[in-house]
Amino acid sequence: MDSTIMFLCKYGLQILPVRLSGGGRLKDVLSSICNRWNNLSVGKFSVSYAYEDGYCALQNESDFENMLFLFSNSDRINAKVDENEHSSRLIVGSTIDEVSDVDEDVDDEFEYVDRMDPTEKYCKHAETRYLTEAWAHLIEGVGQEFPKGVKEFRAVLARYAIENGFMYRFVKNDQLRVTAVCVIERCEWHVHAIVNRTNGVFHIKKCHNEHNYGSTYQTNKHKRVSSHLVADEIAGIVEKKPKTSPIDMLDMFTDKYGLDLCYHSAWLGVENARGGLYRDYEGSFDRLRWYVEAARATNPGSILRLESDPVTKEFSRLFVSFDACIKGFNYCQPFCLFPIAFAICDAENDANWVWFLGLLRSTLSPRPITFITDHNAGLVNNIPVMFPGCHHAYCFYHLQFNLRDHFPGRFRKGFRTRLVELFNKCAYASSVTRFKAAEEEFYQFGGDKARTFIASVPKEHWSNAYFKGQRYGEMSSSVVESFNNWIFKAREMPVFYLVDELRRKIMKQMTARRVKSMKWNSVLCPKMDKKLARFINKGRSWRIIMSKGGLYEVRCLPPKVVCVEERTCSCGYWQSNGFMCRHAATVIIKACGGEGTLVDHMDPLYLVDAYRHAYEEPIYPVVDSDIPDFTKEGDRVINPPRNRQPAGRPKVKRIRSRGEESYTRPNKCGRCHKASKDNRRTCKEPSDI
């Protein structure tokens, strides 16, 4: 047989290719299998090749020659390797005796099979299969091609040497040719690869793939385990988890690769993987324009606005609001974590806040909206202008920290803690009378500094007694931190992949909530239904007295006044939360028709039907299979924003102690070492050395 046949031996989930050039012998195949899988030895396994609808066993050289005759016109033979559960000397002998040209040393090896070390029977360990096993046969021989060029060949050669336990050195190493030899001078192993000038493919021209001097062992350390190799192996992990730490890579390489890394190599590997990830994302801003157009096409009604500098073509800002989110917000429960829109800007400044709030206003349908934000100047100044009919509350959590900062360190900790408690009492007061009483107590304890702080923050933006809108029991914007944690990993990605990842997360969230809500069988959403049940149970022993119309007095301690028609209660809960309090629930149960009328006095946004409508519309995928090839020419190019931070280490001015004088180091001549503007060349004084 003059042609070459690839003999593919499958053992478990792994495949070993054996090249049969000009024929071959069964002995060579068995030897290759033993070298590939160390747990197999001759006599302990059998080899069968696939023929028509079954398998034919290879028991001797005659069977092997018949197989070659059957597949003389084929270039591939599929075979399988099976372990023998009960091997005997007869099985081994039958194979050996029928092979006429078996060497005596091979027979000695077969005899060793019967004389295995008995300690293995009493010291068993779970078999470990490392990810490096596939590296053992990466270098096949002459003619092997490497489509990605010389870098691919060097990477393959390094892995091959690591798994086979030897070191090599380069005799020639450039972009057109690479020659590597074994570091042991008397060893004849070598490989020579060049570029085919006809088609530009890098391939092996010469190869002697056997070591004839010295032993090779697989060890846990090898000089060819470089940071570039580590980066290539963990690129997929870093892409999914950009915050992967070098410590994690140290453990992974020991467990899965059987290789020990130093921390420096692991750190460089992670950094190189991140760098390669971002280099692969080159053109991310170019693809962003295509993504905006594709998202509009697949999600009609969505608002996506991309802006760039008209002169430099640098990315400026992006606004994204999907149609499903726009429609769903009309049915969204108050203060639910429901993403309506997001924007990516080059900086957080007043101009970008005006731009974002303006687009948000055009996106939302007319509906009373309550904003809860920190005391950011861009929000404080622009929300009343862009949303004149809405209410703006300041985050109470941030105000508490501002209050602590208003009383610096010379005040004891217990004093500031008590001050915050009194401030909380002012904020949660349900009526103006109660607020003034709490305010006076706050002033008596905090003095003039407390009065100054209250005067700097208008009461209508943080006090329940003066706030005119509804914030549904939410006093802080802590829900933003949940959103930041939700998109934490996505924020590390380049802008194109960041936008698409946010789209996937919102799409996944809306689908999950849509499916979950279909299983609910209550009228109210489950969380609110449980709360209402607690309120009803709390007021079972209370008595009510009707005044007129829908006005009632609830005989509890202290007594409360409920107006069913206006949906108010003297406790203030119904007004500020939009959900009836326990006093109102008791009145409706006992005087307004019982449990059947509770839903009639509820805000419709708390009903299951509203929740289902909020997540009814889907967000459709944006597939990247039709991304065009962008070039650096044309009007459609978008360049990355310019780095605003200057290069180099930032200059930090040390704050001098009180009374310390300014000091400037005098200029000294390098020749005479006297204070002077001269240097070694211009100095005329004699040297002091």
Buried (B, 14 or more C-beta within 10 A) or exposed (E): BEEEBBBBBBBEEEBBEBEBEEEBBBBBBBBBBBEBBEEBBBBBBBBBBBEEEEBBEBBBBEBBBEBBEBBEEEEEBBBBBEEEEEBEEEBBEEBBEBBEEBEEEBBEBBEEBEEEEEEEEEEEEEEEEBBBBEBBBBBBEBEBEBEEEBEEBBBBBBBBBBBBBBEBEEEEEEEEBBBBBBBBEEBEBBBBBBBEEEEEEBBBEEBBBEBEEEEBEBEEEBEBBBBBBBBBBBBEBBBEEBEBEBEBBBEBBEEBBBBBBEEEBBBBBBBBBBEBBBEEBEBBBBBBBBBBBBBBEBBEEBBBBBBBBEEEBBBBBBBBBBBBBBBBBEBBBBBBEBBBBBBBBBEEEEEBBBBBBBBBEEBBEEEEBBBBBBBBEBBBEBBBEBBEEBBBBBBBEBBBEBBBEBBEEEBEEEEBEEBBEBBBBBBBBBEEEBBEBBBEEBBEBBEEBBEEBBEEBEBBBBBBBEBEBBBBEBBBBEEBEEEEEBBEBBEBBBBBBBBBBBBBBBBEBBEEBBEEBEEBEEBBBBEBBEBBEEBBEBBEEBEBEEEEEBBBBBEBEEEBBBBBEEBBBBBBBBBBBBBBBBBBBBBBBBBBEEEEEBEEBBBEBBBBEBBBBBBBBBBBBBEEEEBEEBEEEEEEBBBEBEEEEEEEEEEEEEEEEEEEEEEEEEEBBEBBEEEBEBEEEEBEEEEEE
